[in-house]
Amino acid sequence: MGEQSTHSLARTSLSIAGIPISSGAGTGSFVKVTPVGDWRSVTVGVQGDVCVNENADHSATFELTLLHSATINAALQALLNLTTGQSGGVGIGSFQLTDLATGSEISGDCVLTAPPEWDVQTEVQNATWKGTILQATYKLGGVAV
């Protein structure tokens, strides 16, 4: 029989700029991190010579989905509202996402880039925050990548 494991959102730790996101998860995806581009590309010459090109851009975008009613939205809005010239700069802070079961993590300095959309309906809706991790570091399965 193959490998078996159990997943629970309660075994995931997330903080943004020191703000722990421990409650208020919306429906569907809680947090999604997407690399902006490939870390490497391959060029093959007409005679079959191969060159592996390193890309220095290891940034990633992220989407954090909370309920619109979650109280943590106020702290995230305050972070987004920081601008140049204010104490705290432009809201750059650390991003730390850890799967406590496997030791996998994604980290790096980040900035929130957009507030969530508002869609007023008869039931509470998701609030999806968008941001960028400036130089993402991945440690998958407890091994640094």
C-alpha positions in Angstrom: 0.0 0.0 0.0 1.2 3.5 -0.7 2.1 6.3 1.7 -0.8 7.7 3.7 -1.1 11.0 5.6 -3.8 13.2 7.1 -4.2 16.9 6.3 -5.7 19.5 8.6 -5.7 23.3 8.3 -5.2 23.4 12.0 -1.7 22.0 11.4 -0.8 25.0 9.2 0.8 28.1 10.6 0.7 31.4 8.7 1.9 34.9 9.6 2.2 38.0 7.6 4.3 40.9 8.9 4.1 39.3 12.3 0.3 39.1 12.2 -0.7 35.5 13.0 -3.5 34.3 10.8 -4.9 31.6 13.0 -8.7 32.0 12.4 -11.2 33.4 9.9 -10.4 31.1 7.0 -12.8 31.4 4.2 -14.2 28.6 2.0 -12.1 26.8 -0.5 -8.4 27.6 -0.7 -7.0 29.2 2.4 -3.6 30.4 1.0 -2.2 29.9 -2.4 1.4 30.7 -3.3 2.4 30.9 -7.0 6.0 31.4 -8.3 6.1 34.4 -10.7 8.2 32.5 -13.2 10.5 29.5 -13.7 13.7 29.5 -11.6 15.5 28.0 -14.6 15.1 27.7 -18.3 16.9 25.6 -20.9 18.2 26.7 -24.2 19.2 24.1 -26.8 21.4 25.3 -29.7 21.0 24.1 -33.3 23.8 21.6 -32.8 22.3 20.2 -29.6 24.4 22.2 -27.1 22.4 22.8 -23.9 22.6 25.8 -21.6 20.7 26.0 -18.3 19.8 29.6 -17.5 19.4 30.7 -13.9 16.6 33.2 -13.2 17.3 35.5 -10.2 13.6 36.3 -9.8 12.3 34.0 -7.1 9.3 36.2 -6.2 5.9 34.7 -5.8 2.3 36.0 -5.6 0.0 34.8 -2.9 -3.7 34.9 -2.2 -5.1 34.6 1.3 -8.8 33.8 1.6 -10.6 34.8 4.8 -14.2 35.4 5.6 -15.3 39.0 5.2 -16.5 38.8 8.8 -13.0 37.8 10.1 -11.6 40.3 12.6 -8.0 39.8 11.3 -9.1 41.7 8.2 -8.7 45.0 10.1 -5.0 44.2 10.9 -4.3 43.3 7.2 -6.1 46.6 6.1 -3.8 48.6 8.4 -0.8 46.9 6.9 -2.0 47.6 3.4 -2.6 51.3 4.3 1.1 51.9 5.3 2.8 54.2 2.8 6.2 55.6 2.3 7.2 58.2 4.9 5.1 56.6 7.6 6.6 54.5 10.4 6.7 51.0 9.1 7.6 51.9 5.5 5.4 50.6 2.8 4.0 47.6 4.7 6.9 45.2 3.9 7.0 42.4 6.5 7.8 38.7 6.7 5.7 35.9 5.2 5.9 32.6 7.0 3.7 29.6 5.9 4.5 26.3 7.6 3.0 22.9 7.3 3.5 21.7 10.9 3.0 18.0 9.9 5.8 17.9 7.3 8.0 20.8 8.2 7.5 22.3 4.7 7.5 26.1 4.6 7.6 29.1 2.3 9.0 32.3 3.7 10.4 35.7 2.6 9.6 39.4 2.9 6.2 40.3 1.5 3.9 43.1 0.7 0.1 43.2 0.4 -0.7 44.5 -3.1 -4.5 44.7 -3.1 -7.5 44.7 -0.8 -10.2 42.1 -1.2 -13.2 42.6 -3.5 -16.5 43.2 -1.9 -19.5 41.2 -3.0 -22.5 41.8 -0.7 -24.9 38.8 -0.7 -27.3 37.2 1.6 -24.5 35.1 3.2 -21.0 36.2 4.3 -18.5 36.0 1.4 -14.8 35.4 1.1 -12.3 38.2 1.4 -9.2 37.3 -0.8 -6.1 39.4 0.0 -3.4 39.6 -2.7 0.3 40.0 -2.1 3.8 39.4 -3.3 6.7 37.5 -1.6 9.7 39.5 -2.8 12.2 36.6 -2.7 10.5 33.3 -1.7 12.4 30.6 0.0 11.0 27.1 -0.2 11.6 24.3 2.2 9.5 21.4 1.0 9.3 18.2 3.1 11.8 19.8 5.5 14.5 20.2 2.8 15.5 23.7 1.6 15.0 24.2 -2.1 
